[in-house]
């Protein structure tokens, strides 16, 4: 049982937009910043978004992040089949002094 | 260029102790604000954070696993070692090490490729 809650799966057609939610509490998302990771099949996770909405160098601007209260959202526009992956949210829980991940969301591009 | 690589046994027996090493380059754990974590992922399941060690030797552990885990860094400050005692088949997973960076808050910016550990007699 993950501390952060994500939908198990989302799907959309190529070229469309999809959002993935991540719900937590005041000790993690509510008072801190969220990062998002993409895990392509058979590979290690890769940083997509940090500090809620910042993209590392090399991440396309089709990926975006936002946060409101105790929830965060990852947005992906202009979907491609290459975006099919598992997506994880995470943050450092400042009350528990542990890192917490969401359960992951599998994105299918139909 | 930052790289991390995990190494250790691919197979351990139940009740044995697992020792994994993360060897990294492009940064040093002697540098202020550098941190490294271990994360694992059972086959087909979600990521699970295990432990963190900081440049000043501060250490943090998963609440559910802390009695079994020990994280340490070597004197060269380019390796981090994780030991996990009393291994069980449910500990079968790919184990990753990752650098924990800090902007406005913490995030993992570089990950190793992972090493699959199978627990079986």
Contacts between the chains, C-beta under 8 A, distances in Angstrom:
chain1	res1	chain2	res2	distance
A	2	B	46	5.9
A	32	B	105	5.1
A	33	B	103	7.7
A	33	B	104	5.2
A	33	B	105	3.5
A	33	B	107	7.8
A	35	B	105	7.9
A	35	B	106	7.8
A	35	B	107	3.8
A	35	B	108	7.0
A	37	B	47	7.7
A	37	B	108	7.1
A	39	B	47	8.0
A	44	B	96	6.0
A	44	B	111	4.4
A	44	B	112	6.6
A	44	B	113	5.5
A	44	B	114	5.3
A	45	B	47	6.7
A	45	B	96	7.4
A	45	B	98	7.9
A	45	B	108	7.4
A	45	B	111	5.7
A	46	B	111	7.0
A	47	B	107	6.4
A	47	B	108	6.2
A	47	B	109	5.3
A	47	B	110	7.9
A	50	B	101	7.8
A	50	B	103	5.9
A	50	B	105	7.9
A	50	B	107	3.9
A	50	B	109	7.3
A	51	B	103	4.7
A	51	B	104	4.4
A	51	B	105	6.1
A	51	B	107	7.1
A	54	B	103	6.9
A	56	B	109	6.8
A	88	B	46	7.1
A	88	B	47	5.6
A	90	B	47	7.6
A	90	B	49	7.8
A	90	B	107	7.9
A	90	B	108	7.6
A	91	B	105	6.8
A	91	B	106	7.3
A	92	B	105	6.5
A	92	B	106	4.3
A	96	B	63	6.7
A	97	B	60	5.4
A	98	B	49	6.6
A	98	B	60	6.6
A	98	B	61	7.8
A	98	B	62	6.2
A	98	B	63	6.0
A	99	B	37	6.6
A	99	B	39	7.9
A	99	B	49	3.9
A	99	B	52	6.9
A	99	B	100	7.9
A	99	B	106	7.4
A	100	B	49	7.1
A	101	B	39	8.0
A	101	B	46	6.4
A	101	B	47	4.7
A	101	B	48	7.0
A	101	B	49	6.3
A	102	B	46	7.5
A	103	B	46	4.8
A	104	B	46	4.6
A	104	B	47	7.0
